[in-house]
Amino acid sequence: MAKNAAGGGGGHAQASIAGIALLRIFLGAFFLYIVFTEKIGNPAGFTRDLADWTARDGLFVVGNQWPAFGRFLTSSVHPNAQAVAWLLIFTELFAGAMLLVGLLTRLAGFGALVLSVLYTLATFHLPAEFWSNDLAYAAISLAVIIAAAGRTWGIDAFIAQRTKVKLLW
């Protein structure tokens, strides 16, 4: 008993690691669900929505608390809505698939973190139901990155056993 307490809790540490792995799997499944149900099925509609949301009078711009971010949306995202839409689709697809199987988990977690932070910045001026989930996904992404969650129930565990470089897994 004393050995477990001094060694960090034994079973509690394993349960914590399993919990982070479950969050990783949830986050990956969530990104895949969103990209398949809201974006891939109608990429032209998603592109049109993104262009509307990032226009000068768009939902993500009017009232945005970060003027520089609003300018970025109108000057960079809006005129390139089709390219940005496909970039978002591929990033969500990559991050979701990699998080789900636990491959290159830290890199995928970083992609999920960036997306979640950008979505939060774009919607933070709106009621909480628009941004609170994205903020939670950012926190989960950060936990996945820090804990190297792919080393539990993921392909990263096999890679980590066979290589000395552990940065991405």
C-alpha positions in Angstrom: 0.0 0.0 0.0 2.7 2.5 1.0 4.6 1.6 -2.2 1.6 2.5 -4.4 1.1 5.8 -2.5 4.8 6.7 -2.9 4.9 5.5 -6.5 2.1 7.8 -7.7 -1.0 5.8 -7.0 -0.5 2.6 -9.1 -4.1 1.8 -10.3 -5.1 5.5 -10.1 -2.4 6.4 -12.5 -3.4 3.7 -15.0 -7.1 4.8 -14.7 -6.0 8.4 -15.4 -4.1 7.3 -18.5 -7.0 5.2 -19.7 -9.3 8.3 -19.2 -7.1 10.4 -21.3 -7.0 7.7 -24.0 -10.8 7.7 -23.9 -10.9 11.5 -24.4 -8.5 11.1 -27.3 -10.8 8.5 -28.9 -13.9 10.7 -28.3 -12.2 13.8 -29.8 -11.1 11.8 -32.9 -14.6 10.4 -33.3 -16.1 13.8 -32.8 -14.0 15.4 -35.5 -14.8 12.6 -37.9 -18.5 12.9 -37.2 -18.5 16.6 -37.8 -16.4 16.5 -41.0 -18.6 13.7 -42.5 -22.0 15.0 -41.5 -21.5 18.7 -42.0 -18.7 19.2 -44.5 -17.8 16.4 -46.9 -21.4 15.7 -47.8 -21.8 19.2 -49.1 -18.5 20.9 -49.5 -20.0 23.7 -51.7 -22.5 24.5 -48.9 -19.7 24.5 -46.3 -17.7 26.8 -48.6 -20.7 29.1 -49.0 -21.3 29.2 -45.2 -17.7 29.9 -44.5 -17.7 32.8 -47.0 -20.9 34.2 -45.4 -19.6 33.8 -41.9 -16.3 35.6 -42.7 -17.6 38.5 -44.7 -17.4 42.0 -43.3 -21.0 41.7 -42.1 -20.6 38.0 -41.3 -21.5 36.1 -38.1 -17.8 35.6 -37.2 -16.8 39.2 -37.8 -19.5 41.6 -36.6 -18.9 42.1 -32.9 -15.8 39.9 -32.7 -13.8 41.0 -29.6 -10.5 40.6 -31.4 -10.3 43.2 -34.3 -7.1 41.7 -35.7 -8.8 38.3 -35.9 -11.8 39.8 -37.6 -9.5 41.5 -40.1 -7.8 38.2 -40.7 -11.1 36.5 -41.4 -12.3 39.2 -43.9 -8.9 39.7 -45.6 -7.6 36.1 -45.7 -10.3 33.6 -45.1 -13.2 35.2 -46.9 -11.5 35.7 -50.3 -10.1 32.2 -50.1 -13.1 30.5 -48.7 -13.0 27.4 -51.0 -9.3 26.7 -50.2 -9.8 27.3 -46.5 -12.9 25.1 -46.5 -10.9 22.2 -48.0 -8.0 22.9 -45.6 -10.4 22.7 -42.7 -11.9 19.5 -44.1 -8.6 17.8 -44.5 -7.3 19.0 -41.2 -10.4 17.7 -39.4 -10.2 14.5 -41.3 -6.5 14.0 -40.5 -6.8 15.0 -36.8 -9.9 12.9 -36.3 -8.5 9.7 -37.9 -5.1 10.0 -36.2 -6.7 10.7 -32.8 -9.1 7.8 -33.2 -6.4 5.2 -33.9 -3.7 6.9 -31.8 -1.2 7.5 -34.5 1.0 10.7 -34.5 -1.2 11.7 -31.6 0.6 14.8 -30.5 0.7 16.2 -34.0 -3.0 15.4 -34.5 -3.8 16.8 -31.0 -1.9 20.0 -32.0 -4.1 20.2 -35.2 -7.2 19.7 -33.1 -6.0 22.4 -30.6 -5.4 24.9 -33.4 -8.8 24.3 -35.0 -10.6 24.5 -31.6 -8.9 27.7 -30.7 -9.6 29.3 -34.1 -13.3 28.2 -33.8 -13.4 29.6 -30.3 -11.9 32.9 -31.4 -14.3 33.2 -34.3 -17.4 32.6 -32.1 -16.4 33.9 -28.6 -18.5 37.1 -29.0 -21.6 35.0 -29.6 -23.7 33.2 -26.9 -21.8 30.4 -25.1 -23.5 27.6 -27.0 -21.5 28.7 -30.1 -18.1 28.5 -28.5 -18.2 26.5 -25.2 -17.8 23.1 -26.8 -14.8 24.3 -28.9 -13.1 25.6 -25.7 -13.6 22.2 -24.1 -12.2 20.5 -27.2 -9.2 22.7 -27.0 -8.7 21.7 -23.3 -9.0 18.0 -24.3 -6.6 18.5 -27.2 -4.0 20.0 -24.8 -4.4 17.1 -22.4 -4.0 14.6 -25.2 -0.8 16.3 -26.3 0.7 16.5 -22.8 -0.2 13.0 -21.9 0.9 11.4 -25.2 -2.4 9.7 -25.2 -1.7 7.6 -28.3 0.6 5.4 -26.2 -2.5 3.9 -24.6 -4.7 1.9 -26.9 -3.0 3.5 -29.9 -0.6 2.8 -32.7 1.8 5.2 -31.1 2.5 2.6 -28.3 4.0 0.3 -30.9 6.1 3.1 -32.5 7.3 4.3 -29.1 8.6 0.8 -28.2 10.6 0.6 -31.4 12.2 4.1 -31.6 14.1 6.5 -29.4 12.5 9.6 -30.8 9.3 10.2 -28.8 8.3 13.7 -29.8 5.3 13.0 -32.0 4.2 9.9 -30.2 
